[in-house]
Amino acid sequence: MVPRSWGSHHMRYKKSAVTSGVALAVAMATLPAHAQQVSARQQQLDDVQVTANRLPQSQADVLASTTIIDRAEIERSQADSVVELLQGRAGIEIAQTGAPGSLTSLFMRGSESDHSVVLVDGVRINSATSGGASLEFLPPEAIDRIEIVRGPRAAAYGADAIGGVIQIFTRRGGDGTRGALNLRVGENSTNKQNLFVSTGDDDTRLNATLFRRHGDGFNATEADTSGERDGFERSGGQLGLSHRFSDRVDFSFNALRQNFDTDYDDCYPASALGASQGCRTKGYLQTFGGQLDVALDTDWDMILTAGHFDEQREERYAGERNSRTESHRNELGLQHRFTRQNGVDVLGVDYRGERLDYDDYAYGSRYQKDSRENYGLYAMVQRQYGPHEVSGSLRYDDDSRFGDETTGNLGYAYHLTRFQRIGVSYGTAFKAPNLIDLYGPYGTNPDLDAETSKTLEAFWALDRGPWDARVSVFESRIDDLISYDPTTYIPYNVDEARIRGVELSGGWQRGGLALRASLTHQDPEDRDTGDRLKRRARTFGRVDADYSLAAWSVGTTLRAAGDRRDTQFSFPYGDTTTAGYGVVDLRTAWQVTPTVELSAKLENAFDKDYQLVDGYNTQDRYLEGGVKLSF
């Protein structure tokens, strides 16, 4: 084996970045969570990811378990939502309560739905109230790539990164002027429109995306026998700008805005005696991020970053205005990165401030406190010594509402051959109590402690030509889990969980055939009761297969999961089991001319009747087609 020289690899990468305008992509390695924005030139580096360690690394050189979903895969899949793109990937389960646009819960490696950090262009979009992210609203039309990192990342990202981190990068421009118009129609009166344009040269690049989706959906719950449908509408735009002032200074700016309007079932108006099926959420989600990268020396980079996030939700029950919740977050960061001959050192400080605006029109309740601030200080070291790779990171967080936490990660890998590695890592993480639990309008507990975790992982990885494969074995122990008193609904720290699991993932690509598969087997156990944690399957997986020949392409996706413990949808709300499922999606596309493409998909091809959450329906067989006009 010829050991890889990390330092020389990095310097070659950096030189190329400067001469071809990719300096911003290099800076990505040092960005705080809110500033890891990939420039247009990053498209030249398909195998490079930045989310795991805030370093531009090949997937083959990252110790953490990662997955990249690039733009080509997004377009092949014809996915309607980020939920479809993520569901069934290694370590990832998503529960959704009904039709498109309805509430989703993300479970990474069996952890809780608020134990993962979700970023858009480096800006954190987790809600300031519940801690979850609104994956159901994010538009695939505006996404360039998705990077998934499994396992604890608190030493890099601070609070909440117990199960992992998902980072979504919006579309980027390129050299010259180009664009595409995509028009699609489907069953349930569904129609979609998407326009993407970009222009640029070696120094300046600008791109924009406009998108709209409207559909009547389907009935969200089994209990609703009226036959009504729960529709969903999404519209908005995305903007990206990057400029290279000189070989030493780069700037970039990215913005995403989307409005949503969705119907759902099972809400409780103040003036009604029972549940209503006429429920509606209307609002918007938007992110803004900017970054200035300055090369102070040949081996010293400084990055200044800023980010902003807003989310508004207005709830209407049976036509009555029930509540309005707004989350606002500002982020700032400064980071320095020093390149060594065989590695890199990183030092950084960041700030995150968030606040709520809440109006309860039905009962007049309010938050006792509606804002918080967090300051973080972190450092990371990575080295390679021949066939040995080591990495370590340490972070200190000071939260204005619950106190301080210190977290860390250690990792080691050994290259068995040029193509195979084995390794082990250990990491700690924490989940800061949500504002709704600390000071919310109903049952609250301002004395809550942070939930903390310790995770040990071992892996074997192969990356050779058309093949790649990875086997990861992990155990996480989470202490001080927040639970709720069944009579008062007051939260308290009491539960402990142990999650053991194994993940298998890999792919093969040659010629026109591309195969990807993942399988996860886990035991997410509540240590107090011995029961499996709810809405987590013991075994789940996914297979994607695509084949292209000349102007034609065909593909299929299989998603499957075992049974899950759940809570009954209706009275007496006891424990129940939701059955396992297997769903097959089919797709095809025809490149009629260099500028015209026709495509179609058939979701749930065998019309499988299944549920992700007890009592809530899922999509039956669904047909959709469209045309893409490029210019």
Secondary structure, DSSP 8 states (H G I E B T S, - for coil): -----HHHHHHHHHHHHHHHT-HHHHHGGG--GGG----GGGGG-TTEE-TTTSS-EEGGG-SSEEEEE-HHHHHHHT-SSHHHHHTTSTTEEEEE-SSTTS-EEEEETT--TTSEEEEETTEE---TTTS---GGG--GGGEEEEEEEES--HHHH-TT-SSEEEEEEE----SS-EEEEEEEEETTTEEEEEEEEEEE-SSEEEEEEEEEEEEEEE--BSS--S---EEEEEEEEEEEEEEE-SSSEEEEEEEEEEEEEEEES-B--TT-SS-BS-EEEEEEEEEEEEEEEEEEETTEEEEEEEEEEEEEEEEEETTEEEEEEEEEEEEEEEEEEEEETTEEEEEEEEEEEEEEEEEETTT----S--EEEEEEEEEEEEEEETTEEEEEEEEEEEETTTEEEEEEEEEEEEESSSSEEEEEEEEEEEE---HHHHH-SSS--TT---EEEEEEEEEEEEEETTEEEEEEEEEEEEEEEEEE-TTT--EEEEEEEEEEEEEEEEEEEETTEEEEEEEEEEEEEETTT--B-TT-BSEEEEEEEEEEETTEEEEEEEEEE--EEEE-SSTT--EEEE--EEEEEEEEEEEEETTEEEEEEEESTT-----SSTTB----SEEEEEEEEE-
